[in-house]
């Protein structure tokens, strides 16, 4: 019996809200800044067959990786999927963005029948790798931390202490991570309860038909949207700088059947941690499609039926074990985002949706990670703000300042106070970086910067690296590239003496300046009291020739103090005075 379309809409919207509320529970029960304030998480609702119906409204790319991990759970447990159970996954080849993203998947049964699934993922600060967090020195994936292929962590509604404690015994921050993992479990229980309430009211048939109609609607909407794109073939190349410069190549074919992305010609997998497994690459590609092509549409399993992604095995973005890949999410994954955007922008030009064409967003990764013991003798590890990037300019609008990466729709920067409360560090500055935009008729967004030092402790071990020192974001249609990333350390400054007298400026501090290379620092490098680190993100690229930029817009940027008079005259041809 077909149900009323109005009822289908009511149930569909309630499911969307349940997915959002599940993420809220996770965010409010966790304690780590990256979850609570950064909102680095995903929450999905799927049907009994594992098809995603509610695609993460938090960080969208988790929507695709959760789908991969759910299929892995169903494949591993098959006929042993029981009511009240949950499964823990962080294996990149089972679907995780990278090993630091832990997912918890939960089947939902009603009258002993499997009717749906919920699942969430979030970033954990550590998984017991050879170094805290990511493992930039790893040469194979066994050095990158504890790996969970789908593993039952909740049984009959109760946490399995053996599995839960196995995880905690292998991580460096159990006092935070235990609460984060329990928050993930609580989020699933909360969402499952709401879905069971929905079933009590409307029944399994109504829910099942809503699932089916939602997927059919998403496919129909996607097909209509794709019909706007110009048929043809589009090509792009992106580069990634680390121990050497790597190349990612892709071709997009647009035809009546949908989209075909072919990454033939991409470099073979690297010997370092920068690789990503297939699910990570596909998830980042889907993320850009959701944001640039389908931002106003329902996105779920139906949407991606029309998208074919072909990536040769054994390459940088489809590596095989034992290739290391703990940096996948924020390195090669982000480069897949960039090349996907470059391809879509070409296909959007001269169409009714040209305003969604855009230059490349900032994408570099600046990781400054300090570890040690705090004044209370507790071990800690803390990173900095690794993604203070500018957004790419659009065909009719400037890029967004300090916007993170292109696909992180609901993420945010944790507050300085949150970091300082938890860790023995002191921020000296955080703000917008003048002259960092990619110039253009529409300028790219400005990057951000920050500086900090140790506070209350004498020393900490340092493991810093960055991507994007030599390769910036690419301008489009005559627009210029955005500024590249930077990490600089000043040693033995007078910062501690100056703190009581005035707000210190990085440029005025004494000390010896060191500019970091892309390569990770060697084990044994330390940060000492009085050392100060300065980090700047990557500016967004410009769209269109800079000489066409409106003069009043240039003057407004100067007035805000974010564009120098010299740059205004040299790049835009606008003189002040």
N, C-alpha and C positions, 0 to 999 in steps of 0.2 A: 504494500500500500504506500503510495506516494504521500509524503507529508506536506503540509501547508508551507509554501515558500517563505511566508512571514515567520513561521516557527523556525525554519531553517536559519533565517537571518538572526533571530533571537539567540539560538543556541550557538551559532558561529561567533557572534560578538561576545557571548559569555565565555567561550573558549579562549578567545583572544585576551580577554581580561584575566582569566585564570593564569595564562602564560605570563602575563605581566606581573600579576600578584605573586606568582611563584618566585620570580626574580627579586621582588621586593622583600620577601621573607628571607631569601639568601643574603641579600645586601644588609638587612637589619639584624640578622643573627650572627653574621661573621664579624671578625675583628681586624683583619689585615686592611691597611689603607687602600690597597689596590682593588679590593672587593667593595669595601664599605663606601669609599669616596670615589675611587677610580671607576667603579661599576664595570670592571673587566669580567663579564659573565655572560652566559647564554642560558635560555630556558625554552624548551620545546614541548609541544604536545603532539602526539602521533596516534594513528589508528592502530588496530590490533595487528595489522600487517607491517607495521613499522614505517608507514608513509607519513612524512611530516605534514601536519595540518596547521599548526601554529609554529611558524618560523621565528626564531629568537627576535624579540623586539629590543633586546639589549645590544650586545655586540653581534651584528648579523652573521658574521662568518661562523660563529659557534652553531648557528642553525644547521649548517651543512655538516660540520664535523660531528655534531650530536646525531645526525641521521646516519652517518657512517658507523658510529660507535653502537648505535641501537641495532643495526643490522649485524654487527659483530657479536653482540650479546645474544641475539636470536639464533645466530648460526652456531654459537658455542653451546648454548643450553638447550636449544631445540624443544624437546618434550618435557624438559625439567624446569619450565618457567612457572614458578609457584606464587600464589597470593602472598602479599606481605614481604616479598623479597626485593632487594635492590642489588645492582651490579656496579662495581668500580672499574673504570677504564682510564688509562693514560697512555697506552701504546700508540705511537704515531701511525703505525701501519694498520691499527684497528680503527683509526679515525681521529685521534687527538691532533689538535693544531701542532702541538709539540709536547714533550714529555712532562712539562710543568703544568699543563692544563689537565686537571683531574675532572672526570665526569662521573656522575652517579645516575644510573638509569633505573626506572621503576615500572614494572608492569601493573596494570590496574585490572582487577577481576571484579565481576558483578554476577552474583549467583553462580560462582565457580567458573564463569566464562571470561576469558581474556578479551577485554573490550577496548583497551587503549594503553598508551604509555606516556609517562612524563619523564623528563630528564633535564639535567642542568650541568654546566661546566663552569669552572673558574680557575684562575691562575693561582698556583701556590708558589710561595717564595723559594721553596727548596724541595728537592726530591732525592737528596742524598748522593748527588753526583760527586765527582772527584774535586770539584770546586763548588762553592755555594751557588745556588740558582742554575743558570746555564753553565755549560762546560766548554768554554772556548778553546781549551787545550786538548779536548778529547780527540782521539783518532779512531774510535769506534763507539757504537752506541751503548755498549756495556759499561762505559765509563761515565755515562750521563745520568745515572740514577736508577732507582727501583722502577721496574716496568710492570704494570698491571694490564695484561690482557684481560678480557671480561672476567671478573672475579666476584663471587657473591659476598657482599659486605654486610647486608641486612638479611636476616632469615626469620620468616614468620613475624615480622614487625619488630625484631630486636637486632641491635647492632652485634655483629660477630666480633667479639673482643680479640680473637686471634688475628683476624685480618686488619682490624682497626689499629691494634698495637703493633703489628708488623710494619704498617706504614709509619707510625710515630717513631718506632725504633730506628728508622732509616732516614729521618729528616732532622735538620739542624734547629728548626724553630717549632718544636712540638707544642709549646704553650700557646702559640697563635694558630698553628695549622690544625690542631685537634678541634678547635672551635670552628674554624672555617669548614672543615669536612662535616662536622655535625650540622652546621648551617645548611650545607647542601642536602643532607638527608632530611632535615626538617622541612626544607622547601618542597621536596617531593611529597612528603606526607601531607603538607598543607594543600598542595594542588590536587592530589589524589582525592582528598576528602571533598573538595569542591566539585570535582567531576562526578563522584558518587552521588552527591546531592542532586546534581543535574540529571543523573540517570534515574534517581528516585522520582523525580518530577515528570520527566518526559519519556523514559524508557530507552532500551537499547536500540530499538529500531530507528527512533528519531535521531539518536546520536550517530548511528552508523550511516544513515542517509545524509546527515549534515556533513560528516566527514567526506563522503563521496561527492556531494554537490560542491563543497569548498574546493576540492582538488580540481574538479571539472571547471569550475568558474575561473580558478587561477590559470589553468591552461588556456582557456578561451581568451581571457584578458591579455595574457602574454602573447598569444598569436596575433591578436589585433594590434598590440603595441609594436611587435616586430615588423608588421607590415609597413610601418612608417619608414623604417630604415632603407637606405639605398642598397639595392642588391649589388653584389660584387665581391671582390676580394681586397682585403686591406692588410698591410704588413707593418710590423713595428719591431724595433730592437731596443732592449734595455740593457744596461750594464750595472754590475755590482762590484764595488771595490773592497777587497779585504787583503788577504795575503797576495792576491794578484787580481787582475780585472777579469771578471766572468761575464759571459754573454748569454742572454735569454732572448730567443727569437720566437715570434708567433705570427700566424696568419689567421685572419677571421674571414670566413665565407658566410655571406648573408644570402639566403635563398628562400624559396617558398616553404621549405621544411623546417626552417629555423636558423640557428647559429651553429657554426662549426669552428671551434678554436683548435688550431693545430700548432703544437710547439716543436715541431721537427727543426733540428739545427741548434737546439739549446745545448750548452756545454754539458759534458759528462759530470756525474756527481763529484763533489770535492772531497778532499781528504780531511777537511775540517768540519766544524759543527754547523756550517751555514746551509747545508742541504735541507730540503723538506720532502716529506713523503707525499704521495698522490693526494690523500684527503685534504691536506693543508693547502696545496696548490688549487684544487678545485674549489675549496671553501672561500679562498680569497678572490677567485674569479667570480663566484656566485655573489659575494659580498658587493662587488662593484656593480654587477648587473642589478642587484636589488636597490642600490642607492642611486645609480645614474640612469638606469633604464626603466625601472619599475617602482619609483619612490612613492607613487600614489596608488599602487595596486596591491591586492592581496598576493603575498609571496608564500608559496609552500611547495610541496612535491610536484604539483601540477605545473608550476612555473618552469621548472627546470627540465621537464620532459622534452622541451624544444631546444635544449642546449647540449651539444655534443663536445666534450673536452678530450682531446687526444694529446697525451704527453708520453714520449718514448720512455720506456723503463730504463733505469740506470742513469738518469740525467739529474741535473742539479735540483729539479723540481719534481722528480719522481724517483727518489733514491731507494735503494734496497739495503736491508741489513747486510753487514754490520756498519754501514756508513753512518757517521754521527749526524744528528739532526736536531739537537736541542735548541738551536737558534732559529729554527724554521719559521715560526710564527711571525717574528719581527724582522726577518732579514729576507730570505727568498720569498716568503709569503707576501711581504709588502711589494717586492718587485713584480710579482704576478699581478697585484692590484694595479701597479703603474702601467704595465703593458696592456692590461685589459682596458683601462681607461683610454690609453692612446688609440687603441683599435676602435673602440666604440665612438670616440670623438670624431674620427674620420667618417664613420658610417652615419653619424648624426648631422654632419654639415650639410647645408642646403636642404634640410627637411623641416617639417613643421615643429620639430623639437630641437632645433639648432641651439636654443638657449641652454640646453643641457650639455652641450659640447664644452669641454674645459681643458685647460692646460694641466700639466702634472702637479700633483700635490707633493709637499715635502715628504720624504720617506726614510731618511737616514736613521740609524739607530746608535745613540750615544749612551753606552752603558758604563756607569761609574758605580762600582760595587765595593763597599767597605765592610769588613767583618772583624769581629773581635769580641771583647767582653765589656759590658757597660759598667758604670760605677758601682752597681750592685753585684757585679761578678757574673752576670747572666750573659750567655753567648747571644750575639745578634748578627744579622746581616742586613744591609740597607742599600738599595739602589737609589739613583737620582731620577729626575723626570726625563725619561728617555725619548720622548716624542713631542717636543715643543716645536712643531712644524707649522708652516703656513699652508693654507689651502690654495690650490691652483685657481687662477682666474677663469671665469666663464666667458662665453661669447658676448655677454652683455653686462657683466658685473665683476667687481673686484673679488679677489680671493679672501677667505676668512683668515683673520689673524689667529695664530696659535691654535690651530684647529685639530691637532693630532693627525692621524692618517686619514685617507679618503673614506675608508669604510667604517670607522669607529663612530657610529651615530650617537650613542648615548654615553660614551665614556667621558671622564673628567680628570683633572689633575687633583690628587690629594692635596690638602692644605699643608702649608709649611708647618703650621702648629702641630698637625698630626704627626708629621715626621719627627719633629723636635721632642714631642712628648714621649715617643716610643724609643728613640735612638739617641746616642750621645753625639749629636751633630747640631750645628748652628748654620742656618741660612743667612747669607749676607745680602743677597739680592735675588729677585726674580721679576722679569718684565719683558717688554717687547723690544726687539732688536732693530734699531733704525737702519735703513738702507739694506735690509735683507730681502726685500721683495724682488721677484722677477719682474723687471720693467715691462710695460706693455700698454696698449690702449686701455686695457683693464689690467691692473697690476695684480701680481700674486699676493697672497697673505704674508704678513711678516712672521718671522720665526720668533721664538722666545729664547731667553737665556736665564741662567741661574748660576750662583756661586755659593759655596759653603765651605766650612771647616769642621774639624772635630771640636767637641766641647765637653769638658769634664773627664776626658781620657787622654792619655799621652800618645797612643799609637793605634793603628788599625792596619790590617792587611788590605791590599788593594788589588782588584782584578778588573781593569778597565779595557774597553775596546770600543771602536766605533766603525760604522759603515757610513759612507757618504762624505768622506773628506775630499775626494777628488772628483766625484760625480754628483752633480746637483740635479734638481728637478728640471724637466725639459719644457721650454716654452713652446707655444703653438701659434702658427699663423703670423710669424714675425715677432712674437713675444720673446723676451729673454729668459734665461734660466734663473732659478732662484739661487740664493747663496747656499754654499755647502755647510756641512756640520763642522763643529770644532770642539776639541777638548784641550784645555791648557791647564797646567799646574804651576803655581808659584811656590817655591820651596822657602821655608824658613823666613816667612814674612813677619812683620811687626803687628799682625792683626790682633793678637791677644792683648797687647799693650794699648791698642787704639780703641778697643771695644767700649771702654768706659768713657771715652771722650767724645766720640762722634760716630755717625753711621759710616762705616768704611766703604769706600769705592774700590772695586777690584783694580782698576787701572792705576790707582795711587799707592798701592801696597808695595813695599820693598820686597826683595826676594829674587831668586833665580827662576826664570820662566822656562818651562818645558812644554813643547807641543807634542802630543801623543801621535804615534803612527797608527795605522789601522790595525796592526797586529796586536793581539792581546798582550798585556804586560806579563812578564815572567812571574811564576810563583816566587814569593819572597819579597816582592816589592811592597813597601809600606808607606802609609800616610802618617805623618807625625803632627803633633800639636804645633800650630803655626803655619802649616801648609794649607794652601787654599786652591780649590779646583774651580775652574770656570768652564761652563758648557753652553754652547748655543746650538739650536736646532737648524733645520734646513728651511729656507724660504720657499714659498709657493711660486710656481712659474707664471710668467705673464702671457696674455692672450692679445695678439694683434700688435702692430708696430707702435713703439713707445711715442713716436712723434705725433701720433693721432690722439694721444690722451688729452682729455679736457684740461685746459689751463687752470681752471678753478679747482679741479680735483688735485692737481699738483700743488697748488698753493695751500690747500687745506691740509695736505700731508705734511708740508713744511711747518705750518702753524701748529700742528700736533706734536712737532718735534721728532717725527718718525721718518723724515726725509731731509737729508742735508741739502743746503743751497747749492753746494758744488755738484752733487749728483743730479739735482733738478736741472741744472744748466747743461751738464755734460750729456745726460741721457734723454731728458725730455725737452731740452731746448727752452726752458723757462727760467728767466732771470728774476731775482728778487731785488727790489729797490730801483 
